[in-house]
Amino acid sequence: MINPFQAMQVLSNPNQYLTQQLQNKLNTMMKQNPQAYQKWQQMTGGKSEGDLKQTAMNLAKEQGVDIKQLASSFGIKL
């Protein structure tokens, strides 16, 4: 069941919500698997926004996720 307050927060500012969720996942990864976190840092460090977007799209595709469709479900256009 979805918390109505959380749903309102997502709809009012989807970018902030996604950024917060990503930060929470990264913090968890850093604590549980420092090697994976270090690899993530190496993959993303020093890349431009376009490079990061392409990396995210490639990783999502490898996992069978259409990142553009996922983003659009949150009202975000990539």
ZIQUI-V683716 format. One record per pair of residues at least 12 apart in sequence whose ideal C-beta (glycine too) atoms are under 10 Angstrom apart, sorted by the first residue. I is the first residue (numbers start at 0). J is the second residue. D is the distance in whole Angstrom. If there is no record, write none. Layout:
I,J,D / I,J,D
//
This chain:
9,73,7 / 9,74,9 / 10,73,9 / 10,74,7 / 13,70,9 / 13,72,9 / 13,73,4 / 13,74,5 / 13,75,6 / 14,70,10 / 14,73,8 / 14,74,9 / 14,75,7 / 16,73,8 / 17,69,10 / 17,70,8 / 17,73,7 / 17,75,7 / 25,39,7 / 25,40,9 / 42,54,6 / 42,58,9 / 43,55,9 / 52,66,9 / 52,77,7 / 55,70,10 / 55,77,9 / 56,77,8
//
